[in-house]
């Protein structure tokens, strides 16, 4: 009997490990089986996720997702893990997540209660205010000044809803225009096809900083909404969400988040080596101290 006990214990361990391996579900199983993780990225969401020189995707969100990719490889005990970057837009990001094309979406996506009906989010990674960019010479200072003017937002973003809500509330009438991405939306403002570009303020500052003549533009007006950004995941996948949340929380609770933030918001960034000079807000510090996936 004494000889049998260690044998039974060993067999139990083997069966437990086998069962644990078989219990992989959802995204982690997909990644394990394929040896590949597909990361959704944006071409023009500076400084969160954007393309540099048609070769490399970089940004604050991309750096966070790279940490998640490393954690996935370690958790699955994979010697190698192929990373594929899949460009997405505001319109395609949710459908591509739902149909299994991408496994993580690392861009500038607002974590909203409405979107949580379709997808899930890791613990929030950033906080922004929705405002508007205008030509500095336009005289536009508030939403009320937009009456009768063309206003652009990017297709598939929450900013569109907020400007329409303020239209109704203030009884103003604007002509709503839509850019396919943030670059096209800003170009409409730059070329006077739109009087204002309504979007998350950090993205607006990023576009202005990279404009030919940054002093020609200003971010003005009341805050239409304060919103958290999150890394988007597939809905009803608790195994993968726990890994993502644990990885991000570990970063937020360490000095690593300070380094990543400083790299993209208080240091020169590619391609023009412009510094956005955006110190971390007290609200974001509180967010990192108490991580949550609560949507707006």
Secondary structure, DSSP 8 states (H G I E B T S, - for coil): -HHHHHHHHHHHHHHHHHHHHHT--HHHHHHHHHSEEEEEE-SEETTTEEEETTTEEESHHHHHHHHHHHHHHHHTT-S--EEEEEE--TTTHHHHHHTTS-SEEES--B--TTGGGTEEE-S--EEEEEEEEEETTS---SGGGGTTSEEEEETT-THHHHHHHHHHHHT---EEEEESSHHHHHHHHHTTS-SEEEEEHHHHHHHHHTSTTGGGEEEEEEEEEEEEE--EEESS-HHHHHHHHHHHHHHHTSTHHHHHHHHHHSSEETTTTEE------HHHHHHHHT------
